[in-house]
Amino acid sequence: MANTKVILIGVGGATCSGKTTLAKHLRTILPNSVIVHQDDFAPPQELIPIHPVYNVQDWDSPENAIDWRRFSQFLEKVKQDGKMPLDHISHDPLNEQREFPIDPECYAKWRSHFEEVERRGREDHGIEITWALVDGFLLYWDQESMDQLDIRIFLRVQHDTLKERRRERDYYIAAQPNSDGSIWRDPPLYWEHIVWPGYVAAHKDMFENGDVESGRPTGDKMRGMLVLENAKMSTTDVVNRCCEEIAEFQAFPQKRNSRHHEP
């Protein structure tokens, strides 16, 4: 009987950076793969604090936006079992998303490559590979959760582009609808007062001089992380570069004198 090996792939970035779209493309390419959406681990609405200055609920502060203990324990469970718990319900299907297709040739090339990786793992090493894509806007803030990720990808998009994308998003459903049955819509100036400052606070230690827009990646957190300027690349190029990164990961022991498999 084959042993299960679960490889956790982090796909992080600001809200509206394209991380969920990327994760879904990778899920179609990687055989036997699942997505863990970090947004599903937001605390209940009544536990989200009121911002002391702007008097609105702050869903973006790194400390409070995610139930970090529950999120970390969930990743541990997925890492052990290679499956999503049966009682886990994601709210992601309730959110509308625009389609950003990729070239069929890119999909076919990488799907074939990873099917071969899966076959070699099963037949040559007795290993069943599961790929778990972990998508989150605060994915690299909590060290305990971050340490569980085998591959780390970060999408960096400039302030003005993110702001415009957020403005175009009509609504957003967090861990659960509001108590009155409504859905979340940003209050006036929520981007300026809450979203962007929260993003900077969570990621300033990842870039030189705290410059999250143009600073060079720096520090221990960034070691081995793939940083992509997402808005400057086509969706196909982003997917292709991520697949190259994933393909370099040693999913199982390499045979002595074996040649590296190229897609």
Secondary structure, DSSP 8 states (H G I E B T S, - for coil): --EEEEEEEEEEESTTSSHHHHHHHHHHHSSSEEEEEGGGG---GGGS-B-TTT-SB-S--TTTSS-HHHHHHHHHHHHHHSS--TT---SGGGS--------HHHHHHHHHHHHHHHHHHHHHH-EEEEEEEEEETTTTT-HHHHTT-SEEEEE---HHHHHHHHHH---B--SS--TTS--B---TTHIIIIIHHHHHHHHGGGBGGG-TTT--B-SGGGTT-EEE-GGGS-HHHHHHHHHHHHHHS--S---TT------
